[in-house]
Amino acid sequence: MQKMTFYTHKKRWKVALFIVAIVIGVLSLTYTGRLVKKMEVEEQKNMKIWAEAQTALTNMDDMQQEISFYLKIVSKNTTIPVILVNHNDSIVTAINIKKGKEHNPKYLYHKLEKMKEGHERIVIDFPDGTKNYIYYEDSTILKQLTIYPYVQLGVISLFILISYLAFSSSRKAEQNQVWVGMSKETAHQLGTPISSLMAWLEILEQTDENKSYIKEMGKDVKRLQMVAERFSKIGSLPELPLTDLRKILDAAIGYMKTRTSKNIKFALHYNTTGEVIIPLNGSLFHWVIENLVKNSVDAMNGKGNISIYLVENAKEAIIEMTDSGKGIPKSKHKTVFNPGYTSKERGWGLGLSLSKRIVENYHKGKIFVHNSEISHGTTFKIVLPKQQNS
């Protein structure tokens, strides 16, 4: 049911993004069409003014009539900012200037200076030899058309970015669902042989033979039960009771000591002799330490030293695990935690990815490669909060 819900949401996301793409396209076309329509109207108006000018030029017989004609033409312009000045560079009139600034001399002369740096002025020659000058800048419509491609590019880029992030999140969610499903299926599959082994142990315990073997088999059955429990917890929030971190570390390292080569030397260094109490799921964190130890053992090819340091302060408990292995290149310090990353010929490369999930997602801590030198070893660092933020 959960899987079906996920795919339903994914389909809805695709439909929503498709609708948004259509809306962006329609709005872009609508806006462009409106600008084009305005330009058409403006062109028609300019042609009418031009026709009127041709007629008026043949009928003018005095200077006053010519000035009135030019002012009439200027006044019919509704989009292009224009300033008309006389031969003394005094402003005669200003059209389509920023609202509220039409009668502000300081602003008008500042605007005039900017216009002089732009388009070439238009000279008006009068019969008495004097001249007037028209200064202007691009119309509002033309400015809108100039910046519109950049606005459209920005909108499209934003849409592509949002789409990428949405599908990236979708892929991660899908991977999480596969991960959770695989984990729970593994736990389910382990359940049957564990139950069978427990039944056989009960039968064997009824005899007095091979007590030592039965005891060891019992330990392995308990171990299988713990593994199944761990996998069953993947995908759900585990309980984090207040737990002694030192006790978990001792148990995890003790367990790994008996299952690694005698050529691996372990050393524990604690900065306190008392308990280190933090919110912790012991079973899952036991798994983290096992994965780190296994990673170190593989890096040392079965021979070397592993040192574990535990330090605490008022807010955090800090663990550092250092090995004398082959080291990790700096470019791989983050990659090693990706699912599927492994330097071994065999294996799935899930150990460190699991560890990161357990530490960061479940315990709200941090795990990272603190330091590594090729051929000298690696230090992994884990930081765990002493209090969980609600």
Secondary structure, DSSP 8 states (H G I E B T S, - for coil): -HHHHHHHHHHHHHHHHHHHHHHHHHHHHHHHHHHHHHHHHHHHHHHHHHHHHHHHHTT--SHHHHHHHHHHHHHH-SSS-EEEE-TTS-EEEEES--TT-TT-HHHHHHHHHHHHTSS--EEEE-TTS-EEEEEE---HHHHHHHHHHHHHHHHHHHHHHHHHHHHHHHHHHHHHHHHHHHHHHHHHHHHHHHHHHHHHHHHHTTSSTTHHHHHHHHHHHHHHHHHHHHHHHTTS-----EEEHHHHHHHHHHHHHTTS-TTEEEEEEES-SS--EEE--HHHHHHHHHHHHHHHHHHTTT-EEEEEEEEE-SSEEEEEEEE-SS---GGGTTGGGSTT--SSSSS-S-HHHHHHIIIIIIS--EEEEEEEETTTEEEEEEEEESS---
